[in-house]
């Protein structure tokens, strides 16, 4: 009976998180869906850029702050209030036409966005055992891909048949309703409803720490961990490559490889599909490695899985740079897009799992926030800095740089494979 009750709760909570986070992403992308119409209505490209940048800046800040706050605020409240505020911003956006107000509201939307994933990370750690943690994390992360693929089609249909304000109203109202439902459907931990906890096994036994050691550790202990910065550097590079491939891949194929816009779009779709499958498979395989982890081991079995996926990224980039020509078949190009997405999204799905499970539970949000900051920096570097490389060395040069960086990441992961992934210094234990 207890197992059935636990399973039922897990299903309800996971569906709530998946649906809610899909709407988080749709709210984040709503403005980009409406850009062509807003451009025709009189907004300039620089004004569109200002509005988009206001959200990007706010989101970069709020992702870090949100990770820290997730250690202090109940997860169901944090998740629901963030989605509610985001929905209200989307609805309110339709009532104005001044660029300054547009930018302000979209900045607030970016602030609200920072509550989504940190709350999900805490809930996943609470509600799912270590042997299934990575699998559920990977599946939940595909909500981003679903929003990125379904969102443009749905938004375009509503905008064409009604207008952009109608699409914002539907999205905003739906988000507010889902936020209210999530507040009551999501429970912060199994013990809240009289069920057995997973977190003790996940954050104490799995790392060999005693409860007193775990409780006494602070963010100061965390930032002294070498592995924290190694993981941050790895995901900085991987996230930078992912952002570069997403932002510039289609343009690269069209401008320098002589491919059509149709093939470029198909390549990007293949990258997303590969990302969905890669996220799920990476989580599943890593969970199998966790099940076989030796007692007393100080390294995380998920790291070798990440290494294999990064190797696939390197191979895919090499083949894209040196073995794609104007005569290359659609199948070959789409296969490269699929393999690149598969390789990139695997580590992207796993880094958060590693960051969360390598620390005591009360620091998991902070750990995820710091490592996530590395991902944000990588995303920024894939923008203007990478475009400057392309300006002087063409897009082939930019993609070759990404290949070299992937090889450097492989070497880094091999060289640091024996570094302890336990982010609690020995002196804390001695004390």
C-alpha positions as CSV (number, residue, x, y, z in Angstrom):
1,X,0.0,0.0,0.0
2,X,2.8,2.4,0.9
3,X,4.6,1.6,-2.4
4,X,1.4,2.4,-4.3
5,X,0.9,5.6,-2.4
6,X,4.5,6.6,-3.1
7,X,4.2,5.9,-6.8
8,X,1.0,7.8,-7.0
9,X,2.5,10.9,-5.4
10,X,5.6,10.6,-7.6
11,X,3.5,10.5,-10.7
12,X,1.4,13.5,-9.7
13,X,4.4,15.6,-8.6
14,X,6.4,14.7,-11.8
15,X,3.5,15.6,-14.1
16,X,3.1,18.9,-12.2
17,X,6.8,19.7,-12.5
18,X,6.9,18.7,-16.2
19,X,3.8,20.7,-17.2
20,X,4.8,23.7,-15.0
21,X,8.4,23.9,-16.3
22,X,7.2,23.5,-19.9
23,X,5.1,26.7,-19.3
24,X,8.1,28.3,-17.7
25,X,10.1,27.8,-20.9
26,X,7.1,28.9,-23.1
27,X,6.8,32.1,-21.1
28,X,10.6,32.7,-21.5
29,X,10.3,32.2,-25.3
30,X,7.0,34.0,-25.8
31,X,8.6,37.3,-26.9
32,X,10.8,35.6,-29.5
33,X,7.7,33.8,-31.0
34,X,6.1,37.3,-31.5
35,X,9.2,39.1,-32.7
36,X,8.3,39.1,-36.5
37,X,4.8,40.6,-35.8
38,X,6.2,43.2,-33.4
39,X,8.8,44.2,-36.0
40,X,6.0,44.8,-38.5
41,X,4.1,46.8,-35.9
42,X,6.9,49.3,-35.7
43,X,9.5,48.1,-33.2
44,X,13.1,48.4,-34.4
45,X,15.6,45.6,-34.3
46,X,17.6,47.4,-31.6
47,X,14.4,47.8,-29.5
48,X,13.7,44.1,-29.9
49,X,17.2,43.4,-28.8
50,X,16.8,45.6,-25.7
51,X,13.7,43.8,-24.6
52,X,15.3,40.3,-25.2
53,X,18.5,41.3,-23.5
54,X,16.6,42.6,-20.4
55,X,15.2,39.1,-19.8
56,X,18.5,37.4,-20.6
57,X,20.3,39.5,-18.0
58,X,17.6,39.0,-15.4
59,X,17.5,35.3,-16.0
60,X,21.3,35.0,-15.6
61,X,21.1,36.7,-12.2
62,X,17.9,34.9,-11.0
63,X,19.2,31.4,-11.9
64,X,22.0,31.9,-9.4
65,X,20.0,33.7,-6.8
66,X,17.2,31.2,-7.2
67,X,19.5,28.3,-6.5
68,X,20.5,29.8,-3.2
69,X,16.9,30.8,-2.3
70,X,15.8,27.2,-3.1
71,X,17.7,26.1,0.0
72,X,15.5,28.5,2.1
73,X,12.0,28.5,0.6
74,X,9.6,25.5,0.4
75,X,9.9,24.1,-3.2
76,X,6.2,24.0,-4.0
77,X,5.8,27.7,-3.0
78,X,9.0,28.7,-4.9
79,X,8.0,26.8,-8.0
80,X,4.4,28.0,-8.1
81,X,5.1,31.7,-7.2
82,X,7.7,31.9,-9.9
83,X,5.4,30.5,-12.5
84,X,2.5,32.8,-11.3
85,X,4.7,35.9,-11.5
86,X,5.9,34.9,-14.9
87,X,2.4,34.4,-16.1
88,X,1.3,37.8,-14.8
89,X,4.2,39.4,-16.6
90,X,3.2,37.8,-19.9
91,X,-0.4,38.9,-19.5
92,X,0.5,42.5,-18.4
93,X,2.9,42.8,-21.3
94,X,-0.1,42.9,-23.7
95,X,-1.5,46.1,-22.1
96,X,1.3,48.4,-23.1
97,X,3.1,49.6,-26.2
98,X,6.1,51.6,-24.7
99,X,9.4,49.9,-25.2
100,X,10.6,50.9,-21.7
101,X,7.6,49.1,-20.1
102,X,8.1,46.1,-22.4
103,X,11.7,45.8,-21.3
104,X,10.8,46.3,-17.6
105,X,8.1,43.6,-17.7
106,X,10.4,41.2,-19.6
107,X,13.1,41.8,-17.0
108,X,10.6,40.8,-14.3
109,X,9.7,37.7,-16.3
110,X,13.4,36.9,-16.3
111,X,13.6,37.3,-12.6
112,X,10.6,35.0,-12.1
113,X,12.2,32.3,-14.3
114,X,15.0,31.7,-11.8
115,X,12.6,29.9,-9.5
116,X,11.7,27.1,-11.8
117,X,14.6,24.7,-12.2
118,X,16.2,25.1,-8.7
119,X,12.8,24.1,-7.2
120,X,12.6,21.1,-9.5
121,X,16.1,20.0,-8.5
122,X,15.2,20.0,-4.9
123,X,12.0,18.1,-5.5
124,X,13.7,15.5,-7.6
125,X,16.3,14.9,-4.9
126,X,13.5,14.5,-2.3
127,X,11.1,12.3,-4.2
128,X,13.3,9.9,-6.2
129,X,15.9,7.4,-5.1
130,X,19.6,7.7,-6.3
131,X,19.1,4.7,-8.6
132,X,16.4,6.6,-10.5
133,X,17.4,10.2,-9.9
134,X,19.3,10.8,-13.1
135,X,16.6,9.1,-15.3
136,X,13.9,11.4,-13.9
137,X,16.1,14.4,-14.1
138,X,16.9,13.6,-17.8
139,X,13.2,13.1,-18.6
140,X,12.2,16.4,-16.9
141,X,14.9,18.3,-18.8
142,X,13.2,17.3,-22.1
143,X,10.4,19.7,-21.1
144,X,12.7,22.4,-22.5
145,X,12.9,20.6,-25.9
146,X,9.2,20.1,-26.0
147,X,8.6,23.8,-25.3
148,X,11.2,24.7,-27.9
149,X,9.6,22.5,-30.6
150,X,5.9,22.8,-29.9
151,X,5.9,26.4,-28.8
152,X,6.7,28.1,-32.1
153,X,4.1,26.1,-34.0
154,X,1.3,26.8,-31.4
155,X,2.2,30.5,-31.1
156,X,2.3,31.0,-34.9
157,X,-1.1,29.4,-35.3
158,X,-2.7,31.7,-32.6
159,X,-0.8,34.8,-33.9
160,X,-1.9,34.2,-37.6
161,X,-5.5,33.5,-36.7
162,X,-5.9,36.1,-33.9
163,X,-2.9,38.2,-32.9
164,X,0.2,38.1,-30.7
165,X,-1.7,39.5,-27.7
166,X,-4.1,36.5,-27.8
167,X,-1.2,34.1,-27.7
168,X,0.2,36.0,-24.7
169,X,-3.2,36.0,-22.9
170,X,-3.7,32.2,-23.4
171,X,-0.1,31.4,-22.3
172,X,-0.2,33.8,-19.3
173,X,-3.6,32.6,-18.0
174,X,-2.7,29.0,-18.5
175,X,0.5,29.6,-16.5
176,X,-1.3,31.2,-13.6
177,X,-3.8,28.3,-13.4
178,X,-1.0,25.7,-13.5
179,X,0.8,27.6,-10.8
180,X,-2.2,27.4,-8.5
181,X,-2.7,23.7,-9.2
182,X,1.1,23.0,-8.6
183,X,1.0,24.7,-5.3
184,X,-1.4,22.1,-4.0
185,X,-0.4,19.1,-6.1
186,X,3.3,19.3,-5.2
187,X,4.5,18.2,-1.8
188,X,7.9,19.2,-0.6
189,X,9.0,15.7,0.7
190,X,7.6,12.2,1.2
191,X,7.6,12.8,5.0
192,X,5.1,15.7,4.5
193,X,2.5,13.1,3.5
194,X,3.7,10.3,5.9
195,X,6.0,8.4,3.5
196,X,9.6,7.3,3.8
197,X,12.3,9.8,2.8
198,X,14.8,9.2,0.0
199,X,17.0,12.2,0.8
200,X,18.9,10.5,3.7
201,X,20.2,7.8,1.4
202,X,20.8,10.2,-1.4
203,X,22.8,12.9,0.4
204,X,24.3,11.1,3.4
205,X,24.8,7.4,3.0
206,X,25.8,7.8,-0.7
207,X,28.6,10.1,0.3
208,X,29.7,8.5,3.6
209,X,28.8,11.6,5.7
210,X,27.2,11.5,9.1
211,X,24.2,13.7,9.7
212,X,26.2,16.0,12.0
213,X,28.9,16.6,9.4
214,X,26.2,17.3,6.7
215,X,24.4,19.7,8.9
216,X,27.6,21.6,9.9
217,X,28.8,22.2,6.4
218,X,28.3,25.6,4.9
219,X,28.7,27.4,1.6
220,X,32.3,28.2,2.6
221,X,33.1,24.5,2.7
222,X,31.4,24.2,-0.7
223,X,33.4,26.8,-2.5
224,X,36.7,25.2,-1.2
225,X,35.9,22.0,-3.1
226,X,38.1,21.5,-6.1
227,X,35.5,19.4,-7.8
228,X,32.9,22.2,-7.7
229,X,35.2,24.3,-9.9
230,X,36.2,21.4,-12.1
231,X,32.5,20.6,-12.8
232,X,31.8,24.3,-13.3
233,X,34.5,24.6,-15.9
234,X,33.4,21.4,-17.7
235,X,29.8,22.6,-18.0
236,X,30.9,26.1,-19.0
237,X,32.5,24.6,-22.1
238,X,29.8,22.2,-22.8
239,X,27.0,24.7,-22.4
240,X,29.0,27.2,-24.6
241,X,29.2,24.6,-27.3
242,X,25.5,23.8,-27.0
243,X,24.6,27.4,-27.2
244,X,26.9,27.9,-30.2
245,X,25.5,25.0,-32.0
246,X,21.9,26.1,-31.4
247,X,22.5,29.8,-32.2
248,X,24.9,29.5,-35.2
249,X,24.5,25.9,-36.6
250,X,21.9,26.7,-39.2
251,X,23.7,29.9,-40.3
252,X,27.0,27.9,-40.6
253,X,25.5,25.3,-42.8
254,X,23.8,27.9,-45.1
255,X,26.6,30.4,-45.4
256,X,29.7,28.2,-45.5
257,X,28.5,24.7,-46.4
258,X,26.2,25.7,-49.2
259,X,23.1,24.1,-47.8
260,X,19.5,25.4,-48.1
261,X,17.5,26.9,-45.4
262,X,15.3,23.8,-45.3
263,X,18.4,21.6,-44.6
264,X,19.6,24.0,-42.0
265,X,16.2,23.9,-40.2
266,X,16.1,20.1,-40.5
267,X,19.6,20.0,-38.9
268,X,18.4,22.1,-36.0
269,X,15.3,19.9,-35.5
270,X,17.6,16.8,-35.6
271,X,19.8,18.4,-32.9
272,X,16.7,18.9,-30.6
273,X,15.5,15.3,-31.2
274,X,18.9,14.0,-30.4
275,X,18.9,16.2,-27.3
276,X,15.7,14.7,-26.0
277,X,16.9,11.1,-26.5
278,X,20.4,11.9,-25.2
279,X,19.0,13.4,-22.0
280,X,16.9,10.4,-21.2
281,X,19.6,7.8,-22.1
282,X,22.3,9.6,-20.2
283,X,20.2,9.7,-17.1
284,X,19.3,6.1,-17.4
285,X,22.8,4.8,-18.0
286,X,24.2,7.0,-15.2
287,X,21.7,5.6,-12.8
288,X,22.8,2.0,-13.6
289,X,26.4,3.1,-12.8
290,X,25.2,4.5,-9.5
291,X,23.6,1.2,-8.6
292,X,27.0,-0.5,-8.9
293,X,28.9,2.2,-7.0
294,X,31.4,0.6,-4.5
295,X,30.9,1.5,-0.8
296,X,33.3,4.1,0.3
297,X,34.0,5.4,-3.2
298,X,34.8,9.1,-3.4
299,X,34.1,9.6,-7.1
300,X,30.8,9.9,-8.9
301,X,30.0,7.2,-11.4
302,X,28.1,9.6,-13.5
303,X,31.3,11.4,-14.6
304,X,32.6,8.6,-16.9
305,X,29.1,8.7,-18.6
306,X,29.5,12.4,-19.2
307,X,33.0,11.7,-20.6
308,X,31.7,9.3,-23.2
309,X,29.1,11.8,-24.3
310,X,31.7,14.6,-24.6
311,X,33.7,12.3,-26.8
312,X,30.7,12.0,-29.1
313,X,30.4,15.8,-29.2
314,X,34.1,16.1,-30.3
315,X,33.6,13.5,-33.1
316,X,30.4,15.1,-34.3
317,X,32.0,18.6,-34.4
318,X,35.0,17.2,-36.3
319,X,32.8,15.5,-38.9
320,X,30.6,18.6,-39.3
321,X,33.7,20.9,-39.9
322,X,35.7,18.6,-42.2
323,X,33.2,16.2,-43.8
324,X,30.2,18.3,-44.8
325,X,30.1,19.8,-48.3
326,X,27.5,21.3,-50.6
327,X,27.0,17.8,-52.0
328,X,26.4,16.1,-48.6
329,X,23.1,14.3,-48.3
330,X,20.3,15.4,-46.0
331,X,20.5,12.1,-44.1
332,X,24.2,12.7,-43.4
333,X,23.7,16.2,-42.2
334,X,20.7,15.3,-40.0
335,X,22.6,12.4,-38.6
336,X,25.4,14.8,-37.5
337,X,22.8,17.1,-36.0
338,X,21.3,14.2,-34.1
339,X,24.6,12.9,-32.8
340,X,25.7,16.4,-31.7
341,X,22.5,17.0,-29.8
342,X,22.6,13.5,-28.3
343,X,26.2,14.2,-27.1
344,X,25.6,17.7,-25.8
345,X,22.3,17.3,-23.9
346,X,23.6,14.2,-22.0
347,X,26.1,16.1,-20.0
348,X,23.8,19.1,-19.7
349,X,21.2,16.8,-18.1
350,X,23.8,15.2,-15.8
351,X,25.8,18.1,-14.5
352,X,22.9,19.3,-12.3
353,X,22.4,15.8,-10.9
354,X,26.1,15.6,-10.0
355,X,26.0,19.1,-8.4
356,X,22.9,18.2,-6.3
357,X,23.9,14.8,-5.1
358,X,27.5,15.6,-4.2
359,X,26.6,17.9,-1.3
360,X,24.4,17.7,1.8
361,X,20.7,18.4,1.0
362,X,20.7,21.9,2.6
363,X,23.4,23.0,0.2
364,X,22.1,21.3,-3.0
365,X,20.5,24.5,-4.3
366,X,23.6,26.6,-3.7
367,X,25.8,23.9,-5.4
368,X,23.5,23.8,-8.4
369,X,23.5,27.6,-8.6
370,X,27.3,27.9,-8.6
371,X,27.7,25.3,-11.3
372,X,24.8,26.7,-13.2
373,X,26.6,30.1,-13.2
374,X,29.3,28.4,-15.2
375,X,26.8,27.3,-17.7
376,X,25.5,30.9,-18.0
377,X,29.0,32.2,-18.6
378,X,29.4,29.5,-21.3
379,X,26.2,30.7,-23.0
380,X,27.4,34.3,-23.0
381,X,30.8,33.3,-24.5
382,X,28.9,31.5,-27.3
383,X,27.3,34.8,-28.3
384,X,29.4,37.9,-29.2
385,X,32.9,36.3,-28.5
386,X,32.2,33.4,-30.8
387,X,30.7,35.7,-33.5
388,X,34.0,37.7,-33.4
389,X,36.0,34.5,-34.1
390,X,33.6,33.8,-37.0
391,X,34.1,37.4,-38.2
392,X,37.9,36.9,-38.6
393,X,38.1,33.1,-39.2
394,X,34.6,32.3,-40.7
395,X,32.2,29.9,-39.1
396,X,34.4,27.0,-39.8
397,X,37.0,28.6,-37.6
398,X,34.4,29.1,-34.8
399,X,33.2,25.5,-35.0
400,X,36.8,24.3,-35.0
401,X,37.4,26.3,-31.8
402,X,34.4,24.4,-30.3
403,X,35.9,21.1,-31.4
404,X,39.3,22.0,-29.7
405,X,37.4,23.0,-26.5
406,X,35.6,19.7,-26.5
407,X,39.0,17.9,-26.8
408,X,40.3,20.0,-23.9
409,X,37.3,19.1,-21.8
410,X,38.0,15.4,-22.5
411,X,41.6,15.8,-21.3
412,X,40.4,17.7,-18.2
413,X,37.9,15.0,-17.3
414,X,40.5,12.3,-17.7
415,X,43.2,14.2,-15.7
416,X,40.8,14.8,-12.8
417,X,39.0,11.5,-12.9
418,X,40.3,10.6,-9.4
419,X,39.4,13.9,-7.7
420,X,36.9,13.4,-4.9
421,X,33.4,14.5,-5.9
422,X,32.4,14.9,-2.2
423,X,32.1,18.6,-1.7
424,X,32.7,18.5,2.1
425,X,36.3,19.0,3.2
426,X,37.9,16.4,5.5
427,X,38.5,18.9,8.2
428,X,34.8,19.4,8.5
429,X,34.5,15.7,9.2
430,X,37.3,15.8,11.8
431,X,35.6,18.6,13.6
